[in-house]
Amino acid sequence: QNLTTPKFISKLYDEAIEINGAIPNFASMLRTTCALYLRGHRPGMDEQMVPKRQAAQRIALS
């Protein structure tokens, strides 16, 4: 990513807010993200698109 750790975490937070609208427990989200990364989990296209569709629906309903 070529970012410092604080900038990378800030970018993750901004993207999570954009997709989900709110992050009640950001530390938990970071732990989960790190665990998935360390296990080598790479989301497929379907997994990547679901949060984006949900965010778009929430915005449309607002």
Distance bins in CASP14 RR format, pairs under 12 A and 6 or more apart:
PFRMAT RR
TARGET T0000
AUTHOR 0000-0000-0000
RMODE 2
METHOD distances of the structure
MODEL  1
1 7 0 0 0 0 1 0 0 0 0 0 0
1 8 1 0 1 0 0 0 0 0 0 0 0
1 9 0 0 0 0 0 1 0 0 0 0 0
1 10 0 0 0 0 0 1 0 0 0 0 0
1 11 1 0 0 1 0 0 0 0 0 0 0
1 12 0 0 0 0 1 0 0 0 0 0 0
1 15 0 0 0 0 0 1 0 0 0 0 0
1 37 0 0 0 0 0 1 0 0 0 0 0
2 8 0 0 0 0 1 0 0 0 0 0 0
2 11 0 0 0 0 0 1 0 0 0 0 0
3 9 0 0 0 0 1 0 0 0 0 0 0
3 10 0 0 0 0 1 0 0 0 0 0 0
3 11 1 0 0 1 0 0 0 0 0 0 0
3 12 0 0 0 0 1 0 0 0 0 0 0
3 14 0 0 0 0 0 1 0 0 0 0 0
4 10 0 0 0 0 1 0 0 0 0 0 0
4 11 0 0 0 0 0 1 0 0 0 0 0
5 11 0 0 0 0 0 1 0 0 0 0 0
5 12 0 0 0 0 0 1 0 0 0 0 0
5 30 0 0 0 0 0 1 0 0 0 0 0
6 12 0 0 0 0 0 1 0 0 0 0 0
6 13 0 0 0 0 0 1 0 0 0 0 0
7 13 0 0 0 0 0 1 0 0 0 0 0
7 14 0 0 0 0 0 1 0 0 0 0 0
8 14 0 0 0 0 0 1 0 0 0 0 0
8 15 0 0 0 0 0 1 0 0 0 0 0
8 30 0 0 0 0 0 1 0 0 0 0 0
8 33 0 0 0 0 0 1 0 0 0 0 0
8 34 0 0 0 0 0 1 0 0 0 0 0
8 37 0 0 0 0 0 1 0 0 0 0 0
9 15 0 0 0 0 0 1 0 0 0 0 0
9 16 0 0 0 0 0 1 0 0 0 0 0
9 23 0 0 0 0 0 1 0 0 0 0 0
9 26 0 0 0 0 1 0 0 0 0 0 0
9 27 0 0 0 0 0 1 0 0 0 0 0
9 29 0 0 0 0 0 1 0 0 0 0 0
9 30 1 0 0 1 0 0 0 0 0 0 0
9 33 0 0 0 0 0 1 0 0 0 0 0
9 34 0 0 0 0 0 1 0 0 0 0 0
10 16 0 0 0 0 0 1 0 0 0 0 0
10 17 0 0 0 0 0 1 0 0 0 0 0
10 26 0 0 0 0 0 1 0 0 0 0 0
10 30 0 0 0 0 0 1 0 0 0 0 0
11 17 0 0 0 0 0 1 0 0 0 0 0
11 18 0 0 0 0 0 1 0 0 0 0 0
11 33 0 0 0 0 0 1 0 0 0 0 0
12 18 0 0 0 0 0 1 0 0 0 0 0
12 19 0 0 0 0 0 1 0 0 0 0 0
12 20 0 0 0 0 0 1 0 0 0 0 0
12 23 0 0 0 0 1 0 0 0 0 0 0
12 26 0 0 0 0 1 0 0 0 0 0 0
12 27 0 0 0 0 0 1 0 0 0 0 0
12 29 1 0 0 1 0 0 0 0 0 0 0
12 30 1 0 0 1 0 0 0 0 0 0 0
12 32 0 0 0 0 0 1 0 0 0 0 0
12 33 1 0 0 1 0 0 0 0 0 0 0
12 34 0 0 0 0 0 1 0 0 0 0 0
12 37 0 0 0 0 0 1 0 0 0 0 0
13 19 0 0 0 0 0 1 0 0 0 0 0
13 20 0 0 0 0 0 1 0 0 0 0 0
13 21 0 0 0 0 0 1 0 0 0 0 0
13 22 0 0 0 0 0 1 0 0 0 0 0
13 23 1 0 0 1 0 0 0 0 0 0 0
13 26 1 0 0 1 0 0 0 0 0 0 0
13 27 0 0 0 0 0 1 0 0 0 0 0
13 29 0 0 0 0 1 0 0 0 0 0 0
13 30 0 0 0 0 1 0 0 0 0 0 0
13 33 0 0 0 0 0 1 0 0 0 0 0
14 20 0 0 0 0 0 1 0 0 0 0 0
14 21 0 0 0 0 0 1 0 0 0 0 0
14 23 0 0 0 0 0 1 0 0 0 0 0
14 26 0 0 0 0 0 1 0 0 0 0 0
15 21 0 0 0 0 0 1 0 0 0 0 0
15 23 0 0 0 0 0 1 0 0 0 0 0
15 26 0 0 0 0 0 1 0 0 0 0 0
15 29 0 0 0 0 0 1 0 0 0 0 0
15 33 0 0 0 0 0 1 0 0 0 0 0
15 48 0 0 0 0 0 1 0 0 0 0 0
15 51 0 0 0 0 1 0 0 0 0 0 0
15 52 0 0 0 0 0 1 0 0 0 0 0
15 55 0 0 0 0 0 1 0 0 0 0 0
16 22 0 0 0 0 1 0 0 0 0 0 0
16 23 1 0 1 0 0 0 0 0 0 0 0
16 24 0 0 0 0 0 1 0 0 0 0 0
16 25 0 0 0 0 0 1 0 0 0 0 0
16 26 1 0 0 1 0 0 0 0 0 0 0
16 28 0 0 0 0 0 1 0 0 0 0 0
16 29 1 0 0 1 0 0 0 0 0 0 0
16 30 0 0 0 0 1 0 0 0 0 0 0
16 32 0 0 0 0 0 1 0 0 0 0 0
16 33 0 0 0 0 1 0 0 0 0 0 0
16 51 0 0 0 0 1 0 0 0 0 0 0
16 55 0 0 0 0 0 1 0 0 0 0 0
17 23 1 0 0 1 0 0 0 0 0 0 0
17 24 0 0 0 0 0 1 0 0 0 0 0
17 26 0 0 0 0 1 0 0 0 0 0 0
17 29 0 0 0 0 0 1 0 0 0 0 0
17 51 0 0 0 0 0 1 0 0 0 0 0
17 55 0 0 0 0 1 0 0 0 0 0 0
17 58 0 0 0 0 0 1 0 0 0 0 0
18 51 0 0 0 0 1 0 0 0 0 0 0
18 52 0 0 0 0 1 0 0 0 0 0 0
18 54 0 0 0 0 0 1 0 0 0 0 0
18 55 1 0 0 1 0 0 0 0 0 0 0
18 56 0 0 0 0 0 1 0 0 0 0 0
18 58 0 0 0 0 0 1 0 0 0 0 0
18 59 0 0 0 0 1 0 0 0 0 0 0
19 29 0 0 0 0 0 1 0 0 0 0 0
19 48 0 0 0 0 1 0 0 0 0 0 0
19 49 0 0 0 0 0 1 0 0 0 0 0
19 50 0 0 0 0 1 0 0 0 0 0 0
19 51 1 0 1 0 0 0 0 0 0 0 0
19 52 1 0 0 1 0 0 0 0 0 0 0
19 53 0 0 0 0 0 1 0 0 0 0 0
19 54 1 0 0 1 0 0 0 0 0 0 0
19 55 1 0 1 0 0 0 0 0 0 0 0
19 56 0 0 0 0 1 0 0 0 0 0 0
19 57 0 0 0 0 0 1 0 0 0 0 0
19 58 0 0 0 0 1 0 0 0 0 0 0
19 59 0 0 0 0 0 1 0 0 0 0 0
20 26 0 0 0 0 0 1 0 0 0 0 0
20 29 0 0 0 0 1 0 0 0 0 0 0
20 50 0 0 0 0 0 1 0 0 0 0 0
20 51 1 0 0 1 0 0 0 0 0 0 0
20 52 0 0 0 0 0 1 0 0 0 0 0
20 54 1 0 0 1 0 0 0 0 0 0 0
20 55 1 0 0 1 0 0 0 0 0 0 0
20 58 0 0 0 0 1 0 0 0 0 0 0
20 59 0 0 0 0 0 1 0 0 0 0 0
21 51 0 0 0 0 0 1 0 0 0 0 0
21 54 0 0 0 0 1 0 0 0 0 0 0
21 55 1 0 0 1 0 0 0 0 0 0 0
21 56 0 0 0 0 0 1 0 0 0 0 0
21 57 0 0 0 0 0 1 0 0 0 0 0
21 58 1 0 0 1 0 0 0 0 0 0 0
21 59 0 0 0 0 1 0 0 0 0 0 0
21 62 0 0 0 0 0 1 0 0 0 0 0
22 29 0 0 0 0 0 1 0 0 0 0 0
22 55 0 0 0 0 0 1 0 0 0 0 0
22 58 0 0 0 0 1 0 0 0 0 0 0
23 29 1 0 1 0 0 0 0 0 0 0 0
23 30 0 0 0 0 1 0 0 0 0 0 0
23 32 0 0 0 0 0 1 0 0 0 0 0
23 33 0 0 0 0 0 1 0 0 0 0 0
25 31 0 0 0 0 1 0 0 0 0 0 0
25 32 0 0 0 0 1 0 0 0 0 0 0
26 32 0 0 0 0 0 1 0 0 0 0 0
26 33 0 0 0 0 0 1 0 0 0 0 0
27 33 0 0 0 0 0 1 0 0 0 0 0
27 34 0 0 0 0 0 1 0 0 0 0 0
28 34 0 0 0 0 0 1 0 0 0 0 0
28 35 0 0 0 0 0 1 0 0 0 0 0
29 35 0 0 0 0 0 1 0 0 0 0 0
29 36 0 0 0 0 0 1 0 0 0 0 0
29 51 0 0 0 0 0 1 0 0 0 0 0
30 36 0 0 0 0 0 1 0 0 0 0 0
30 37 0 0 0 0 0 1 0 0 0 0 0
31 37 0 0 0 0 0 1 0 0 0 0 0
31 38 0 0 0 0 0 1 0 0 0 0 0
32 38 0 0 0 0 0 1 0 0 0 0 0
32 39 0 0 0 0 0 1 0 0 0 0 0
32 41 0 0 0 0 0 1 0 0 0 0 0
33 39 0 0 0 0 0 1 0 0 0 0 0
33 40 0 0 0 0 0 1 0 0 0 0 0
33 41 0 0 0 0 1 0 0 0 0 0 0
33 43 0 0 0 0 0 1 0 0 0 0 0
34 40 0 0 0 0 0 1 0 0 0 0 0
34 41 0 0 0 0 0 1 0 0 0 0 0
35 41 0 0 0 0 1 0 0 0 0 0 0
36 42 0 0 0 0 1 0 0 0 0 0 0
36 43 0 0 0 0 1 0 0 0 0 0 0
36 47 0 0 0 0 0 1 0 0 0 0 0
37 43 0 0 0 0 0 1 0 0 0 0 0
41 47 0 0 0 0 1 0 0 0 0 0 0
41 48 0 0 0 0 0 1 0 0 0 0 0
42 48 0 0 0 0 1 0 0 0 0 0 0
43 49 0 0 0 0 1 0 0 0 0 0 0
43 50 0 0 0 0 1 0 0 0 0 0 0
43 51 0 0 0 0 1 0 0 0 0 0 0
43 52 0 0 0 0 0 1 0 0 0 0 0
44 50 0 0 0 0 0 1 0 0 0 0 0
45 52 0 0 0 0 0 1 0 0 0 0 0
45 53 0 0 0 0 0 1 0 0 0 0 0
46 52 0 0 0 0 0 1 0 0 0 0 0
46 53 0 0 0 0 0 1 0 0 0 0 0
47 53 0 0 0 0 0 1 0 0 0 0 0
48 54 0 0 0 0 0 1 0 0 0 0 0
49 55 0 0 0 0 0 1 0 0 0 0 0
49 56 0 0 0 0 0 1 0 0 0 0 0
50 56 0 0 0 0 0 1 0 0 0 0 0
50 57 0 0 0 0 0 1 0 0 0 0 0
51 57 0 0 0 0 0 1 0 0 0 0 0
51 58 0 0 0 0 0 1 0 0 0 0 0
52 58 0 0 0 0 0 1 0 0 0 0 0
52 59 0 0 0 0 0 1 0 0 0 0 0
53 59 0 0 0 0 0 1 0 0 0 0 0
53 60 0 0 0 0 0 1 0 0 0 0 0
54 60 0 0 0 0 0 1 0 0 0 0 0
54 61 0 0 0 0 0 1 0 0 0 0 0
55 61 0 0 0 0 0 1 0 0 0 0 0
55 62 0 0 0 0 0 1 0 0 0 0 0
56 62 0 0 0 0 0 1 0 0 0 0 0
END
